[in-house]
Amino acid sequence: MNGKIETYIGFAIKKGSVLFGVDNIKACRKKPCLLLYTADLSDNSQSVLQLVAKRTGCPLLQIDEYSILAKRNCKALAICDKSLADAIKNLM
């Protein structure tokens, strides 16, 4: 099942509907549909993501460390495509 989540994240990246990093997520005006973070994200960054999730009304989920995220040195991302976000939420 974790492979499917990584595949959906890859689809979202190819589509261009992903925001990488806490600072980009916080600064962007585009409304995210799903916020994802890894377990090794700092507590301060997690609290920033919680504020963004509360402000936008989108879910905040913790995921495993995937190779697709490790290549980009990324610990938090936002999916802005509704259909891909729903597919990831259903797998969680």
MMTF fields as JSON, N, C-alpha, C and O atoms, coordinates in Angstrom:
{
  "mmtfVersion": "1.0.0",
  "mmtfProducer": "UNKNOWN",
  "numBonds": 367,
  "numAtoms": 368,
  "numGroups": 92,
  "numChains": 1,
  "numModels": 1,
  "chainsPerModel": [1],
  "groupsPerChain": [92],
  "chainIdList": ["A"],
  "bondAtomList": [4, 2, 8, 6, 12, 10, 16, 14, 20, 18, 24, 22, 28, 26, 32, 30, 36, 34, 40, 38, 44, 42, 48, 46, 52, 50, 56, 54, 60, 58, 64, 62, 68, 66, 72, 70, 76, 74, 80, 78, 84, 82, 88, 86, 92, 90, 96, 94, 100, 98, 104, 102, 108, 106, 112, 110, 116, 114, 120, 118, 124, 122, 128, 126, 132, 130, 136, 134, 140, 138, 144, 142, 148, 146, 152, 150, 156, 154, 160, 158, 164, 162, 168, 166, 172, 170, 176, 174, 180, 178, 184, 182, 188, 186, 192, 190, 196, 194, 200, 198, 204, 202, 208, 206, 212, 210, 216, 214, 220, 218, 224, 222, 228, 226, 232, 230, 236, 234, 240, 238, 244, 242, 248, 246, 252, 250, 256, 254, 260, 258, 264, 262, 268, 266, 272, 270, 276, 274, 280, 278, 284, 282, 288, 286, 292, 290, 296, 294, 300, 298, 304, 302, 308, 306, 312, 310, 316, 314, 320, 318, 324, 322, 328, 326, 332, 330, 336, 334, 340, 338, 344, 342, 348, 346, 352, 350, 356, 354, 360, 358, 364, 362],
  "bondOrderList": [1, 1, 1, 1, 1, 1, 1, 1, 1, 1, 1, 1, 1, 1, 1, 1, 1, 1, 1, 1, 1, 1, 1, 1, 1, 1, 1, 1, 1, 1, 1, 1, 1, 1, 1, 1, 1, 1, 1, 1, 1, 1, 1, 1, 1, 1, 1, 1, 1, 1, 1, 1, 1, 1, 1, 1, 1, 1, 1, 1, 1, 1, 1, 1, 1, 1, 1, 1, 1, 1, 1, 1, 1, 1, 1, 1, 1, 1, 1, 1, 1, 1, 1, 1, 1, 1, 1, 1, 1, 1, 1],
  "groupList": [{"groupName": "MET", "atomNameList": ["N", "CA", "C", "O"], "elementList": ["N", "C", "C", "O"], "formalChargeList": [0, 0, 0, 0], "bondAtomList": [1, 0, 2, 1, 3, 2], "bondOrderList": [1, 1, 2], "singleLetterCode": "M", "chemCompType": "L-PEPTIDE LINKING"}, {"groupName": "ASN", "atomNameList": ["N", "CA", "C", "O"], "elementList": ["N", "C", "C", "O"], "formalChargeList": [0, 0, 0, 0], "bondAtomList": [1, 0, 2, 1, 3, 2], "bondOrderList": [1, 1, 2], "singleLetterCode": "N", "chemCompType": "L-PEPTIDE LINKING"}, {"groupName": "GLY", "atomNameList": ["N", "CA", "C", "O"], "elementList": ["N", "C", "C", "O"], "formalChargeList": [0, 0, 0, 0], "bondAtomList": [1, 0, 2, 1, 3, 2], "bondOrderList": [1, 1, 2], "singleLetterCode": "G", "chemCompType": "PEPTIDE LINKING"}, {"groupName": "LYS", "atomNameList": ["N", "CA", "C", "O"], "elementList": ["N", "C", "C", "O"], "formalChargeList": [0, 0, 0, 0], "bondAtomList": [1, 0, 2, 1, 3, 2], "bondOrderList": [1, 1, 2], "singleLetterCode": "K", "chemCompType": "L-PEPTIDE LINKING"}, {"groupName": "ILE", "atomNameList": ["N", "CA", "C", "O"], "elementList": ["N", "C", "C", "O"], "formalChargeList": [0, 0, 0, 0], "bondAtomList": [1, 0, 2, 1, 3, 2], "bondOrderList": [1, 1, 2], "singleLetterCode": "I", "chemCompType": "L-PEPTIDE LINKING"}, {"groupName": "GLU", "atomNameList": ["N", "CA", "C", "O"], "elementList": ["N", "C", "C", "O"], "formalChargeList": [0, 0, 0, 0], "bondAtomList": [1, 0, 2, 1, 3, 2], "bondOrderList": [1, 1, 2], "singleLetterCode": "E", "chemCompType": "L-PEPTIDE LINKING"}, {"groupName": "THR", "atomNameList": ["N", "CA", "C", "O"], "elementList": ["N", "C", "C", "O"], "formalChargeList": [0, 0, 0, 0], "bondAtomList": [1, 0, 2, 1, 3, 2], "bondOrderList": [1, 1, 2], "singleLetterCode": "T", "chemCompType": "L-PEPTIDE LINKING"}, {"groupName": "TYR", "atomNameList": ["N", "CA", "C", "O"], "elementList": ["N", "C", "C", "O"], "formalChargeList": [0, 0, 0, 0], "bondAtomList": [1, 0, 2, 1, 3, 2], "bondOrderList": [1, 1, 2], "singleLetterCode": "Y", "chemCompType": "L-PEPTIDE LINKING"}, {"groupName": "PHE", "atomNameList": ["N", "CA", "C", "O"], "elementList": ["N", "C", "C", "O"], "formalChargeList": [0, 0, 0, 0], "bondAtomList": [1, 0, 2, 1, 3, 2], "bondOrderList": [1, 1, 2], "singleLetterCode": "F", "chemCompType": "L-PEPTIDE LINKING"}, {"groupName": "ALA", "atomNameList": ["N", "CA", "C", "O"], "elementList": ["N", "C", "C", "O"], "formalChargeList": [0, 0, 0, 0], "bondAtomList": [1, 0, 2, 1, 3, 2], "bondOrderList": [1, 1, 2], "singleLetterCode": "A", "chemCompType": "L-PEPTIDE LINKING"}, {"groupName": "SER", "atomNameList": ["N", "CA", "C", "O"], "elementList": ["N", "C", "C", "O"], "formalChargeList": [0, 0, 0, 0], "bondAtomList": [1, 0, 2, 1, 3, 2], "bondOrderList": [1, 1, 2], "singleLetterCode": "S", "chemCompType": "L-PEPTIDE LINKING"}, {"groupName": "VAL", "atomNameList": ["N", "CA", "C", "O"], "elementList": ["N", "C", "C", "O"], "formalChargeList": [0, 0, 0, 0], "bondAtomList": [1, 0, 2, 1, 3, 2], "bondOrderList": [1, 1, 2], "singleLetterCode": "V", "chemCompType": "L-PEPTIDE LINKING"}, {"groupName": "LEU", "atomNameList": ["N", "CA", "C", "O"], "elementList": ["N", "C", "C", "O"], "formalChargeList": [0, 0, 0, 0], "bondAtomList": [1, 0, 2, 1, 3, 2], "bondOrderList": [1, 1, 2], "singleLetterCode": "L", "chemCompType": "L-PEPTIDE LINKING"}, {"groupName": "ASP", "atomNameList": ["N", "CA", "C", "O"], "elementList": ["N", "C", "C", "O"], "formalChargeList": [0, 0, 0, 0], "bondAtomList": [1, 0, 2, 1, 3, 2], "bondOrderList": [1, 1, 2], "singleLetterCode": "D", "chemCompType": "L-PEPTIDE LINKING"}, {"groupName": "CYS", "atomNameList": ["N", "CA", "C", "O"], "elementList": ["N", "C", "C", "O"], "formalChargeList": [0, 0, 0, 0], "bondAtomList": [1, 0, 2, 1, 3, 2], "bondOrderList": [1, 1, 2], "singleLetterCode": "C", "chemCompType": "L-PEPTIDE LINKING"}, {"groupName": "ARG", "atomNameList": ["N", "CA", "C", "O"], "elementList": ["N", "C", "C", "O"], "formalChargeList": [0, 0, 0, 0], "bondAtomList": [1, 0, 2, 1, 3, 2], "bondOrderList": [1, 1, 2], "singleLetterCode": "R", "chemCompType": "L-PEPTIDE LINKING"}, {"groupName": "PRO", "atomNameList": ["N", "CA", "C", "O"], "elementList": ["N", "C", "C", "O"], "formalChargeList": [0, 0, 0, 0], "bondAtomList": [1, 0, 2, 1, 3, 2], "bondOrderList": [1, 1, 2], "singleLetterCode": "P", "chemCompType": "L-PEPTIDE LINKING"}, {"groupName": "GLN", "atomNameList": ["N", "CA", "C", "O"], "elementList": ["N", "C", "C", "O"], "formalChargeList": [0, 0, 0, 0], "bondAtomList": [1, 0, 2, 1, 3, 2], "bondOrderList": [1, 1, 2], "singleLetterCode": "Q", "chemCompType": "L-PEPTIDE LINKING"}],
  "groupTypeList": [0, 1, 2, 3, 4, 5, 6, 7, 4, 2, 8, 9, 4, 3, 3, 2, 10, 11, 12, 8, 2, 11, 13, 1, 4, 3, 9, 14, 15, 3, 3, 16, 14, 12, 12, 12, 7, 6, 9, 13, 12, 10, 13, 1, 10, 17, 10, 11, 12, 17, 12, 11, 9, 3, 15, 6, 2, 14, 16, 12, 12, 17, 4, 13, 5, 7, 10, 4, 12, 9, 3, 15, 1, 14, 3, 9, 12, 9, 4, 14, 13, 3, 10, 12, 9, 13, 9, 4, 3, 1, 12, 0],
  "groupIdList": [1, 2, 3, 4, 5, 6, 7, 8, 9, 10, 11, 12, 13, 14, 15, 16, 17, 18, 19, 20, 21, 22, 23, 24, 25, 26, 27, 28, 29, 30, 31, 32, 33, 34, 35, 36, 37, 38, 39, 40, 41, 42, 43, 44, 45, 46, 47, 48, 49, 50, 51, 52, 53, 54, 55, 56, 57, 58, 59, 60, 61, 62, 63, 64, 65, 66, 67, 68, 69, 70, 71, 72, 73, 74, 75, 76, 77, 78, 79, 80, 81, 82, 83, 84, 85, 86, 87, 88, 89, 90, 91, 92],
  "secStructList": [7, 2, 2, 2, 2, 2, 2, 2, 2, 2, 2, 2, 2, 2, 2, 6, 7, 3, 3, 3, 1, 2, 2, 2, 2, 2, 2, 7, 7, 1, 7, 7, 1, 3, 3, 3, 3, 3, 6, 6, 1, 7, 2, 2, 2, 2, 2, 2, 2, 2, 2, 2, 2, 2, 2, 2, 6, 7, 7, 3, 3, 3, 3, 7, 7, 7, 2, 2, 2, 2, 6, 6, 6, 7, 1, 3, 3, 3, 3, 7, 7, 2, 2, 2, 2, 2, 2, 2, 2, 2, 2, 7],
  "xCoordList": [0.815, 0.0, 0.867, 0.479, 2.033, 2.9, 3.435, 3.693, 3.604, 4.05, 3.026, 3.386, 1.76, 0.702, 0.724, 0.52, 0.967, 1.032, 2.189, 2.037, 3.337, 4.494, 4.201, 4.642, 3.467, 3.09, 2.17, 2.35, 1.192, 0.293, 1.041, 0.745, 2.0, 2.813, 3.619, 3.762, 4.141, 4.868, 3.987, 4.427, 2.747, 1.805, 1.566, 1.529, 1.405, 1.158, 2.369, 2.217, 3.565, 4.777, 4.851, 5.148, 4.578, 4.62, 3.553, 3.763, 2.418, 1.34, 1.65, 1.073, 2.556, 2.91, 1.99, 1.874, 1.335, 0.396, 0.892, 0.123, 2.194, 2.796, 3.599, 4.29, 3.502, 4.338, 5.287, 4.848, 6.583, 7.59, 8.07, 8.365, 8.148, 8.712, 7.694, 6.714, 7.946, 7.028, 6.936, 5.848, 8.065, 8.051, 7.243, 6.49, 7.395, 6.62, 5.13, 4.294, 4.804, 3.4, 2.777, 1.646, 3.523, 3.01, 2.838, 1.888, 3.741, 3.731, 2.818, 2.445, 2.459, 1.707, 0.24, -0.342, -0.332, -1.746, -2.655, -3.868, -2.067, -2.835, -3.313, -2.523, -4.582, -5.143, -4.779, -5.134, -4.074, -3.749, -4.964, -5.831, -5.006, -6.076, -5.643, -6.481, -4.32, -3.787, -2.378, -1.573, -2.072, -0.735, -0.127, -0.757, 1.103, 1.802, 3.152, 3.814, 3.557, 4.875, 5.437, 4.696, 6.779, 7.44, 7.634, 7.466, 7.984, 8.092, 9.255, 9.214, 10.289, 11.451, 11.369, 12.384, 10.186, 9.98, 10.004, 9.462, 10.628, 10.765, 9.4, 8.427, 9.358, 8.111, 7.624, 6.421, 8.545, 8.158, 7.518, 6.505, 8.105, 7.544, 6.199, 5.305, 6.046, 4.763, 3.686, 2.543, 4.039, 3.05, 2.671, 1.522, 3.626, 3.306, 2.339, 1.377, 2.592, 1.693, 0.313, -0.689, 0.246, -1.052, -1.837, -3.058, -1.144, -1.815, -2.328, -3.432, -1.526, -1.958, -3.152, -4.099, -3.113, -4.224, -5.502, -6.59, -5.368, -6.533, -7.093, -8.307, -6.195, -6.612, -7.298, -8.294, -6.774, -7.316, -8.372, -9.136, -8.431, -9.413, -9.037, -9.904, -7.768, -7.341, -6.715, -6.192, -6.766, -6.21, -4.685, -4.046, -4.121, -2.685, -2.357, -2.827, -1.551, -1.243, 0.253, 1.021, 0.661, 2.066, 2.282, 1.484, 3.368, 3.692, 5.087, 5.833, 5.435, 6.774, 7.748, 7.344, 9.027, 10.071, 10.212, 10.668, 9.827, 9.89, 11.123, 11.64, 11.588, 12.773, 12.527, 13.447, 11.294, 10.967, 11.105, 11.406, 10.889, 11.069, 12.517, 13.005, 13.211, 14.613, 15.47, 16.448, 15.123, 15.877, 15.782, 16.731, 14.661, 14.44, 14.777, 14.614, 15.243, 15.553, 14.356, 14.476, 13.22, 11.952, 11.306, 11.323, 10.738, 10.06, 8.591, 7.849, 8.161, 6.757, 6.363, 7.144, 5.134, 4.629, 3.125, 2.447, 2.631, 1.191, 0.737, 1.347, -0.331, -0.944, -2.087, -2.984, -2.043, -3.057, -4.098, -5.016, -3.971, -4.943, -5.935, -5.536, -7.208, -8.241, -8.346, -8.472, -8.297, -8.476, -7.301, -7.508, -6.077, -4.925, -4.898, -4.504, -5.313, -5.375, -6.396, -6.147, -7.546, -8.565, -8.075, -8.367, -7.329, -6.798, -5.8, -5.796, -4.96, -3.981, -4.704, -4.351, -5.713, -6.47, -7.171, -7.246, -7.681, -8.364, -7.399, -7.799, -6.144, -5.153, -4.66, -4.177, -4.773, -4.305, -5.342, -5.175],
  "yCoordList": [-1.187, 0.0, 1.262, 2.271, 1.221, 2.391, 2.723, 3.888, 1.715, 1.96, 2.747, 3.561, 2.506, 3.252, 4.724, 5.597, 4.999, 6.391, 7.102, 8.23, 6.448, 7.038, 7.259, 8.252, 6.348, 6.503, 7.701, 8.47, 7.873, 9.017, 10.337, 11.337, 10.337, 11.535, 11.826, 12.983, 10.785, 10.958, 11.522, 12.373, 11.061, 11.607, 13.094, 13.893, 13.456, 14.852, 15.728, 16.871, 15.184, 15.931, 16.157, 17.263, 15.1, 15.239, 16.208, 16.914, 16.239, 17.147, 18.589, 19.524, 18.767, 20.113, 20.657, 21.873, 19.791, 20.229, 19.889, 19.452, 20.098, 19.811, 21.026, 21.661, 21.339, 22.358, 21.651, 20.869, 21.914, 21.271, 22.214, 23.38, 21.718, 22.474, 23.312, 23.793, 23.473, 24.189, 25.665, 26.239, 26.277, 27.702, 27.957, 28.928, 27.098, 27.249, 27.024, 27.719, 26.069, 25.782, 26.981, 27.374, 27.546, 28.669, 29.923, 30.68, 30.147, 31.382, 31.337, 32.387, 30.159, 30.036, 30.408, 30.135, 31.031, 31.405, 30.298, 30.332, 29.325, 28.208, 27.331, 26.983, 26.974, 26.193, 24.719, 24.089, 24.169, 22.739, 21.885, 22.302, 20.688, 19.738, 18.733, 18.131, 18.55, 17.58, 17.995, 18.33, 17.979, 18.268, 16.983, 16.268, 16.68, 15.472, 15.846, 16.769, 15.126, 15.351, 14.023, 13.075, 13.974, 12.772, 12.862, 13.928, 11.749, 11.683, 12.511, 12.945, 12.738, 13.465, 14.977, 15.667, 15.497, 16.938, 17.546, 16.964, 18.711, 19.33, 19.738, 19.902, 19.894, 20.255, 21.635, 21.849, 22.569, 23.921, 23.882, 24.54, 23.118, 23.006, 22.296, 22.639, 21.309, 20.632, 21.593, 21.524, 22.485, 23.442, 24.444, 24.882, 24.813, 25.693, 24.99, 25.596, 23.714, 22.953, 22.803, 22.837, 22.638, 22.547, 23.847, 23.824, 24.976, 26.264, 26.414, 26.912, 25.984, 26.052, 25.137, 25.507, 23.932, 22.99, 23.558, 23.407, 24.199, 24.791, 25.951, 26.099, 26.769, 27.926, 27.513, 28.121, 26.486, 26.074, 24.99, 24.788, 24.287, 23.224, 21.927, 21.087, 21.743, 20.497, 19.567, 20.033, 18.27, 17.311, 17.333, 17.66, 16.983, 16.898, 15.469, 14.993, 14.774, 13.359, 13.123, 13.779, 12.178, 11.779, 10.576, 9.639, 10.604, 9.523, 9.01, 9.609, 7.892, 7.333, 8.148, 8.957, 7.928, 8.573, 7.803, 6.659, 8.416, 7.778, 8.248, 9.337, 7.421, 7.77, 9.0, 9.778, 9.176, 10.322, 11.634, 12.675, 11.589, 12.768, 12.935, 14.06, 11.827, 11.897, 12.492, 13.183, 12.238, 12.808, 14.323, 15.001, 14.856, 16.309, 16.927, 18.133, 16.119, 16.567, 17.303, 18.426, 16.651, 17.259, 16.441, 15.21, 17.134, 16.461, 16.826, 16.218, 17.821, 18.234, 18.608, 19.207, 18.245, 18.624, 18.781, 18.232, 19.544, 19.777, 19.327, 19.688, 18.54, 18.106, 19.084, 19.269, 19.704, 20.699, 20.16, 20.886, 18.901, 18.282, 17.482, 16.597, 17.781, 17.164, 15.662, 14.921, 15.194, 13.763, 12.945, 11.868, 13.438, 12.72, 12.783, 11.818, 13.904, 14.023, 13.055, 12.433, 12.922, 11.975, 10.539, 9.726, 10.214, 8.858, 8.538, 7.421, 9.492, 9.274, 9.143, 8.283, 9.982, 9.901, 8.554, 8.002, 8.019, 6.722, 5.596, 4.615, 5.708, 4.67, 4.759, 3.767, 5.923, 6.088, 5.514, 5.534],
  "zCoordList": [0.0, 0.0, 0.0, -0.59, 0.652, 0.671, -0.711, -1.013, -1.55, -2.911, -3.71, -4.56, -3.44, -4.138, -3.744, -4.588, -2.481, -2.03, -2.72, -3.187, -2.785, -3.459, -4.942, -5.521, -5.551, -6.956, -7.145, -8.09, -6.267, -6.363, -6.144, -6.798, -5.231, -5.03, -6.297, -6.691, -6.93, -8.193, -9.29, -10.062, -9.369, -10.353, -10.098, -11.034, -8.833, -8.491, -8.83, -9.26, -8.632, -8.97, -10.472, -10.923, -11.256, -12.712, -13.213, -14.199, -12.536, -12.924, -12.528, -13.082, -11.574, -11.12, -10.061, -9.909, -9.33, -8.301, -6.9, -6.043, -6.681, -5.389, -4.933, -5.731, -3.656, -3.032, -2.08, -1.236, -2.204, -1.375, -0.281, -0.546, 0.933, 2.041, 2.792, 2.223, 4.069, 4.947, 4.557, 4.564, 4.22, 3.866, 2.597, 2.527, 1.602, 0.364, 0.605, 0.027, 1.445, 1.752, 2.479, 2.192, 3.413, 4.193, 3.34, 3.54, 2.395, 1.616, 0.39, -0.134, -0.069, -1.313, -1.097, -0.047, -2.107, -2.047, -2.571, -2.364, -3.244, -3.778, -2.622, -1.744, -2.613, -1.51, -1.66, -2.657, -0.677, -0.748, -0.387, 0.381, -0.954, -0.643, 0.413, 1.084, 0.561, 1.508, 1.891, 1.022, 3.179, 3.675, 4.197, 4.976, 3.772, 4.182, 4.777, 4.302, 5.819, 6.407, 6.901, 7.165, 7.023, 7.506, 9.016, 9.609, 9.624, 11.083, 11.619, 12.77, 10.815, 11.319, 11.097, 11.193, 10.803, 10.69, 12.092, 13.031, 12.233, 13.552, 14.117, 13.382, 15.43, 16.111, 15.685, 15.533, 15.493, 15.069, 13.68, 13.442, 12.773, 11.423, 11.446, 10.672, 12.327, 12.453, 12.944, 12.492, 13.86, 14.348, 13.255, 13.194, 12.387, 11.262, 10.314, 9.841, 10.039, 9.168, 9.784, 9.07, 11.1, 11.764, 11.628, 11.468, 11.69, 11.502, 10.073, 9.856, 9.097, 7.696, 7.476, 6.784, 8.065, 7.92, 8.546, 7.99, 9.683, 10.334, 9.505, 9.372, 8.949, 8.16, 6.859, 6.465, 6.19, 4.895, 4.994, 4.05, 6.119, 6.282, 5.595, 5.353, 5.275, 4.629, 5.668, 6.68, 5.428, 6.393, 6.405, 5.404, 7.543, 7.749, 8.15, 9.184, 7.34, 7.575, 7.623, 6.919, 8.461, 8.536, 7.625, 7.625, 6.846, 5.925, 6.217, 6.991, 5.587, 5.698, 4.865, 4.029, 5.103, 4.309, 2.997, 2.998, 1.889, 0.584, -0.172, 0.078, -1.093, -1.866, -2.734, -2.988, -3.186, -4.031, -3.242, -3.826, -1.938, -1.095, -0.682, -0.567, -0.458, -0.059, -1.167, -0.881, -2.426, -3.539, -3.548, -3.944, -3.121, -3.109, -1.755, -1.573, -0.805, 0.546, 1.147, 1.636, 1.097, 1.483, 2.6, 2.568, 3.585, 4.687, 4.783, 5.554, 4.003, 4.002, 2.588, 1.848, 2.217, 0.905, 0.963, 1.832, 0.014, -0.097, -1.47, -2.476, -1.522, -2.772, -3.068, -2.246, -4.247, -4.61, -5.585, -5.965, -5.995, -6.89, -6.058, -5.301, -6.189, -5.346, -5.549, -4.575, -6.794, -7.044, -6.509, -5.95, -6.672, -6.133, -4.607, -3.952, -4.046, -2.59, -2.012, -0.979, -2.671, -2.205, -2.303, -1.427, -3.365, -3.529, -2.417, -1.9, -2.045, -0.968, 0.362, 1.169, 0.61, 1.873, 1.996, 3.093, 0.901, 0.959, 1.29, 1.918, 0.888, 1.192, 2.624, 3.171, 3.241, 4.606, 5.513, 6.733]
}
